Structure formats: structure tokens, C-alpha cells
Amino acid sequence: MQRIRLKLESLLTTDQFSYEELKKMFLTLLLDQFFIFAIGLLSTMLVSRVGEAAMAAVSLVGTINGMVSLVFTSLATGGAIAVSRAKGRGDIYEIQRAIGEVTGVCGVVSIVLGGLLYLGADAVVHLLYPNVEPLVTDYAVRYMRMMCISFVPYSIFNAIFNVFRNLGDTKSSLLLTIVINVAHLLLSLLFINGLNMGVMGSGLSYIVARLIGMILALIWLLVVHNMYHVRVSFFFRFSADVTKDIFSLGMPLAVESMLLQGGMLIVNIYLAQLSTMELAAHARANALLSLYNTTSGALISLTSTVCGQCFGAKRYDLTLQYGKNLIKVGRIAMGITSLLLYPLTPVLMLMYNVSPESMGMIYISLAIAAVGMPLFSCDSNITAMVLRVAGDGVFTGACAVISLALCRCILGYVLTIVLGLGVPGVWIALAVEWLLRAVAQHIRLRGNNWIHQKA
């Protein structure tokens, strides 16, 4: 253990950060990610009890909600990177401006998108799902409108959470995450199970929990932990340079995420040719992959904070150094995650009511992921974040979309359908996709083009 500690200290300690600082940040971020996963799992289990029609409506609207949420998350990520750059420069005034503007921008965008979708909910649901039975359609429209109301508080507290993470204050982010997710779980229990409100109870729990999260986040930012003296008026000041930074850093990620969602729809089209048992196995394996990804998510958030501050300080050599070293640490962390979680698969499957026929396929799929994640996934995802903090999001987006098209869409189809490998074919294609992205982004990182972006 002592040798491992010394090795980690040599990799992570510089004049910018210490090993102890980064260790505490990573462990807090890991707990944050795991808590989100656990509460999300419990909430899904509660919703599954409200009946088939309601569950179908929630599932149909979930795709739309997910795509809209990607916009808010991407803008929040872009704003948080701008904040971390400003902190790296030690510019307090710009930190204030970036915090205020990312919160204000996310609020304005959520009002516009939420308002348009609220007014057009009936048309959108009928356009996308014309053959769904009337009861499911009615539930879907009502649920979608409730989610549109929740977009505004969600976008604001999500922006503030990301700001705290990129300032290195992961404890505040974790505390806020725990409160809002526990509130959502308790409210779901009350509205869905206690008051038997069904799908409306699920929507109402989101609205109330997100309002609580927004109010708490604003109080925490403006009163409890206001080390940068942010005021409410900062949320309504928009300057061309900061707003441009937020959109230039965030929108490539939003476009990338939406194109990836489109690619996944193509994957789902050819997967629909498989049997119900195979589809169920793929869905369950994907659900468990989210647990594996808690480590990956924590590492990506840590990379955003560390490399963002180094880049903001114009320490490009240190940005590159930390990027490479965090990849090395990530390989070890993901390897440990795979070794710990894979043997627990039978226990974890108890949560999902898996049939014996599906188990073998789930084991094979997760085995492919457990090998591929430490070898390729960290190189793919952490390298992408290093490039994003430098404003190189267009390249990472192109990389992600092209690799998904070549691997999961084309190679996945050949392996899964043409060669008859079934579900494991998709997972092999996913591992190849990680490898292709990792190679392309490493080549980019070796050059100097990504450094030419202005901090």
C-alpha cells in the first residue's frame, strides 16, 4: 500500500494540487455519483409499481426529457469549465461573472425550451408516438407538461452543482446532491405509494424535489458558502465574452450528446430484431453498467476541475501532465471497480428480476465491459475531457459521433445480426468504439492544435 501511495503522490502532486487534495475530491465525487445511481434505481422501482400504462408513458416521455436535459447539462458543463479556468487565472471578478452568467443562461434556456414543449406537448407526443393507445397518450402528455415545469429549477441547481464541483468544492456538491435525491425519493414514496397519485405523483415529486434543490442551491451559493461574493443581480448580467465561452464550451457537447442519442436509436432499431429475452438481457446489463460508470463519472468530473484550472492558469504543460496521469490512475481505478463488481453480478441481478435464460448473456456482456473499461474507456473519456476544457469540443464531438457510427451502428450490426453473435456483438462494438476514440484523441493530444484555444 505504501508503494502505491508513493506512486500516486509522484503522479498527482504538483505546485497546483496535492495528492491529498485530489484524493479527497475524487472520493467525494465517487460518493456523489454512487448516491445518484442508488436513488435513481430506487425511484425507478417505485415508478414501476404504478401500472403498465403509466410506466409506458413515463418511458416514452423519458427519451424526450433526456434529450432536453442534455442541453442544460452541457451548458452547465461549459459554464463550469469557464469558472474553473477563471479560478486557474485567480481572477475573482471573472469567477463571479461566470457563476452568475451560467446560472442565468441555464435559467433562460430552460424557460424557453420548457415553455415551448409545454405548449406543444400534445402535438409532440402524437407526432412521435401515433400508434400508442389513448390512455398512455393522455398520461404521457400530462407527465411531459409536469416535467417541463421542473426544467427551470433543474437547470438552475444543476448549473450551481457543476460550479461547486469545478471550483473543487466537491463537499458542497455532494451535500446538495444527497438532499435533493433523498427529497425526491421521499416525495415519490408519498405521492406514488402513499397518496396513490400514479404517474402524476411521479411528475409532482420531480417538480417539488427540484424546487427544493434550486432553493437550497441558491441559499448555499449566495449565503452559506459565498466565498466569491456572488449576488442575485449577477444572474441577470450577460456579457458577450462570458456567454460566448459558455456556449462555445457547452454547445458542442450538447450537439455531440444529441447525435449520440440519435445513433443509439439506430442501434435500438437493429436490436429490435432480437428476441425479448435478449433485449431484456441487454437492458439489464446496461443498467448495471451505470454502476460501473460511477467511478468513470467521478474521474471525468475530477479531470474537468483539475485540467480546467491548469488550463486557465495557462499551464498547458501541467494540463497535459495531469491529463495523462489521471488516465493512468483511471485505468487502475476502473480495474479495481471491475474486479469488485463483476463477481457481485448474481447479487446485483436480484434487483432486476432477471430470468435464468438472460443471466448467461448478461455475464458475457458485462465481462466485455469489465475488460474494456480499464483498458480503453478511461483513455477515451478522460482524454475527451482534457480536450474539452481547452475548447476543443468540436473535435471530441466529431470523434464521438464518427466512432459511434462506425462501431456501434455498423460494426455492431454486422456482429450482432449478420454474424449472429446477438447481444454480445453490441458490447464488443462498444469496446472497439472506446479504443477508436482513445487512439484518435491521443493523437490529437500529442500535437499543439488543442493548445491554441484561448483560455
Solvent accessible surface area in square Angstrom, and as a share of the most:
residue,aa,sasa,rsa
1,M,187,0.84
2,Q,111,0.49
3,R,208,0.76
4,I,98,0.50
5,R,89,0.33
6,L,97,0.48
7,K,120,0.51
8,L,34,0.17
9,E,51,0.23
10,S,80,0.52
11,L,18,0.09
12,L,9,0.05
13,T,67,0.39
14,T,31,0.18
15,D,117,0.60
16,Q,55,0.25
17,F,17,0.07
18,S,38,0.25
19,Y,19,0.07
20,E,62,0.28
21,E,88,0.39
22,L,2,0.01
23,K,69,0.29
24,K,120,0.51
25,M,17,0.08
26,F,35,0.15
27,L,95,0.47
28,T,17,0.10
29,L,3,0.01
30,L,50,0.25
31,L,90,0.45
32,D,1,0.01
33,Q,45,0.20
34,F,96,0.40
35,F,43,0.18
36,I,73,0.37
37,F,33,0.14
38,A,28,0.22
39,I,11,0.06
40,G,35,0.34
41,L,25,0.13
42,L,78,0.39
43,S,9,0.06
44,T,75,0.43
45,M,71,0.32
46,L,13,0.06
47,V,15,0.08
48,S,61,0.39
49,R,164,0.60
50,V,33,0.19
51,G,37,0.36
52,E,157,0.71
53,A,23,0.18
54,A,5,0.04
55,M,59,0.26
56,A,40,0.31
57,A,0,0.00
58,V,24,0.14
59,S,70,0.45
60,L,40,0.20
61,V,1,0.00
62,G,34,0.33
63,T,61,0.36
64,I,18,0.09
65,N,15,0.08
66,G,34,0.33
67,M,57,0.25
68,V,15,0.08
69,S,22,0.14
70,L,43,0.21
71,V,16,0.09
72,F,0,0.00
73,T,51,0.30
74,S,2,0.01
75,L,1,0.00
76,A,0,0.00
77,T,20,0.12
78,G,0,0.00
79,G,0,0.00
80,A,1,0.01
81,I,1,0.01
82,A,9,0.07
83,V,0,0.00
84,S,0,0.00
85,R,10,0.04
86,A,0,0.00
87,K,70,0.30
88,G,14,0.14
89,R,79,0.29
90,G,53,0.51
91,D,51,0.27
92,I,87,0.44
93,Y,137,0.52
94,E,35,0.16
95,I,2,0.01
96,Q,29,0.13
97,R,52,0.19
98,A,1,0.01
99,I,1,0.01
100,G,0,0.00
101,E,4,0.02
102,V,0,0.00
103,T,4,0.03
104,G,9,0.08
105,V,8,0.04
106,C,0,0.00
107,G,8,0.07
108,V,78,0.45
109,V,29,0.16
110,S,0,0.00
111,I,107,0.54
112,V,82,0.47
113,L,53,0.26
114,G,5,0.05
115,G,33,0.32
116,L,116,0.58
117,L,30,0.15
118,Y,89,0.34
119,L,145,0.72
120,G,21,0.20
121,A,0,0.00
122,D,67,0.35
123,A,67,0.52
124,V,38,0.22
125,V,1,0.01
126,H,90,0.40
127,L,143,0.71
128,L,92,0.46
129,Y,45,0.17
130,P,95,0.60
131,N,144,0.74
132,V,44,0.25
133,E,103,0.46
134,P,116,0.73
135,L,90,0.45
136,V,9,0.05
137,T,12,0.07
138,D,63,0.33
139,Y,54,0.20
140,A,0,0.00
141,V,11,0.06
142,R,102,0.37
143,Y,6,0.02
144,M,1,0.00
145,R,78,0.28
146,M,32,0.14
147,M,7,0.03
148,C,6,0.03
149,I,89,0.45
150,S,0,0.00
151,F,2,0.01
152,V,42,0.24
153,P,6,0.04
154,Y,34,0.13
155,S,0,0.00
156,I,26,0.13
157,F,15,0.06
158,N,17,0.09
159,A,0,0.00
160,I,1,0.00
161,F,9,0.04
162,N,21,0.11
163,V,0,0.00
164,F,6,0.02
165,R,27,0.10
166,N,7,0.04
167,L,13,0.06
168,G,25,0.24
169,D,26,0.14
170,T,6,0.03
171,K,145,0.61
172,S,5,0.03
173,S,1,0.01
174,L,23,0.11
175,L,77,0.38
176,L,1,0.01
177,T,2,0.01
178,I,55,0.28
179,V,52,0.30
180,I,13,0.07
181,N,26,0.13
182,V,55,0.32
183,A,16,0.13
184,H,20,0.09
185,L,30,0.15
186,L,106,0.53
187,L,28,0.14
188,S,3,0.02
189,L,75,0.37
190,L,86,0.43
191,F,22,0.09
192,I,10,0.05
193,N,61,0.31
194,G,50,0.48
195,L,101,0.50
196,N,124,0.64
197,M,70,0.31
198,G,19,0.19
199,V,4,0.02
200,M,32,0.14
201,G,0,0.00
202,S,2,0.01
203,G,0,0.00
204,L,50,0.25
205,S,0,0.00
206,Y,59,0.22
207,I,19,0.10
208,V,43,0.25
209,A,2,0.02
210,R,30,0.11
211,L,72,0.36
212,I,68,0.34
213,G,2,0.02
214,M,33,0.15
215,I,93,0.47
216,L,48,0.24
217,A,0,0.00
218,L,41,0.20
219,I,80,0.41
220,W,50,0.18
221,L,6,0.03
222,L,37,0.19
223,V,111,0.64
224,V,83,0.48
225,H,63,0.28
226,N,36,0.18
227,M,108,0.48
228,Y,25,0.10
229,H,122,0.55
230,V,3,0.02
231,R,137,0.50
232,V,84,0.48
233,S,48,0.31
234,F,15,0.06
235,F,19,0.08
236,F,149,0.62
237,R,125,0.46
238,F,103,0.43
239,S,33,0.21
240,A,90,0.70
241,D,79,0.41
242,V,6,0.03
243,T,31,0.18
244,K,145,0.61
245,D,50,0.26
246,I,0,0.00
247,F,72,0.30
248,S,57,0.36
249,L,13,0.06
250,G,0,0.00
251,M,65,0.29
252,P,27,0.17
253,L,28,0.14
254,A,2,0.02
255,V,80,0.46
256,E,8,0.03
257,S,18,0.11
258,M,64,0.28
259,L,95,0.47
260,L,39,0.20
261,Q,72,0.32
262,G,28,0.27
263,G,6,0.06
264,M,52,0.23
265,L,95,0.47
266,I,93,0.47
267,V,0,0.00
268,N,78,0.40
269,I,123,0.63
270,Y,10,0.04
271,L,3,0.02
272,A,68,0.53
273,Q,115,0.51
274,L,27,0.14
275,S,55,0.35
276,T,114,0.66
277,M,68,0.30
278,E,29,0.13
279,L,65,0.32
280,A,36,0.28
281,A,1,0.00
282,H,19,0.08
283,A,49,0.38
284,R,75,0.27
285,A,0,0.00
286,N,58,0.30
287,A,30,0.23
288,L,1,0.00
289,L,17,0.08
290,S,53,0.34
291,L,12,0.06
292,Y,1,0.00
293,N,58,0.30
294,T,11,0.06
295,T,8,0.05
296,S,9,0.06
297,G,18,0.17
298,A,0,0.00
299,L,3,0.01
300,I,43,0.22
301,S,24,0.15
302,L,6,0.03
303,T,0,0.00
304,S,7,0.04
305,T,0,0.00
306,V,0,0.00
307,C,0,0.00
308,G,0,0.00
309,Q,11,0.05
310,C,0,0.00
311,F,0,0.00
312,G,0,0.00
313,A,33,0.26
314,K,118,0.50
315,R,77,0.28
316,Y,56,0.21
317,D,97,0.50
318,L,7,0.04
319,T,0,0.00
320,L,43,0.22
321,Q,75,0.33
322,Y,0,0.00
323,G,0,0.00
324,K,97,0.41
325,N,15,0.07
326,L,1,0.01
327,I,3,0.01
328,K,94,0.40
329,V,24,0.14
330,G,0,0.00
331,R,98,0.36
332,I,96,0.49
333,A,19,0.15
334,M,0,0.00
335,G,17,0.16
336,I,90,0.46
337,T,16,0.09
338,S,7,0.05
339,L,140,0.70
340,L,118,0.58
341,L,27,0.14
342,Y,62,0.24
343,P,91,0.57
344,L,86,0.43
345,T,1,0.00
346,P,62,0.39
347,V,92,0.53
348,L,27,0.14
349,M,6,0.03
350,L,144,0.71
351,M,70,0.31
352,Y,35,0.13
353,N,142,0.73
354,V,30,0.17
355,S,46,0.30
356,P,113,0.71
357,E,116,0.52
358,S,3,0.02
359,M,40,0.18
360,G,40,0.39
361,M,41,0.18
362,I,0,0.00
363,Y,68,0.26
364,I,90,0.46
365,S,0,0.00
366,L,0,0.00
367,A,34,0.27
368,I,36,0.18
369,A,1,0.01
370,A,13,0.10
371,V,91,0.53
372,G,1,0.01
373,M,0,0.00
374,P,21,0.13
375,L,102,0.51
376,F,54,0.23
377,S,2,0.01
378,C,3,0.02
379,D,10,0.05
380,S,0,0.00
381,N,32,0.16
382,I,2,0.01
383,T,0,0.00
384,A,0,0.00
385,M,12,0.05
386,V,0,0.00
387,L,0,0.00
388,R,26,0.09
389,V,0,0.00
390,A,0,0.00
391,G,25,0.24
392,D,6,0.03
393,G,7,0.07
394,V,117,0.67
395,F,56,0.23
396,T,0,0.00
397,G,8,0.08
398,A,47,0.37
399,C,16,0.09
400,A,0,0.00
401,V,41,0.23
402,I,101,0.51
403,S,2,0.01
404,L,5,0.03
405,A,41,0.32
406,L,92,0.46
407,C,5,0.03
408,R,43,0.16
409,C,17,0.10
410,I,104,0.53
411,L,55,0.27
412,G,0,0.00
413,Y,85,0.32
414,V,55,0.32
415,L,24,0.12
416,T,2,0.01
417,I,44,0.22
418,V,91,0.52
419,L,110,0.55
420,G,58,0.56
421,L,82,0.41
422,G,7,0.07
423,V,1,0.00
424,P,18,0.12
425,G,0,0.00
426,V,6,0.04
427,W,5,0.02
428,I,64,0.32
429,A,0,0.00
430,L,19,0.09
431,A,13,0.10
432,V,55,0.32
433,E,3,0.01
434,W,22,0.08
435,L,76,0.38
436,L,70,0.35
437,R,23,0.08
438,A,6,0.05
439,V,76,0.44
440,A,31,0.24
441,Q,0,0.00
442,H,48,0.21
443,I,107,0.54
444,R,58,0.21
445,L,3,0.02
446,R,200,0.73
447,G,36,0.35
448,N,98,0.50
449,N,87,0.45
450,W,0,0.00
451,I,41,0.21
452,H,134,0.60
453,Q,64,0.28
454,K,182,0.77
455,A,29,0.22
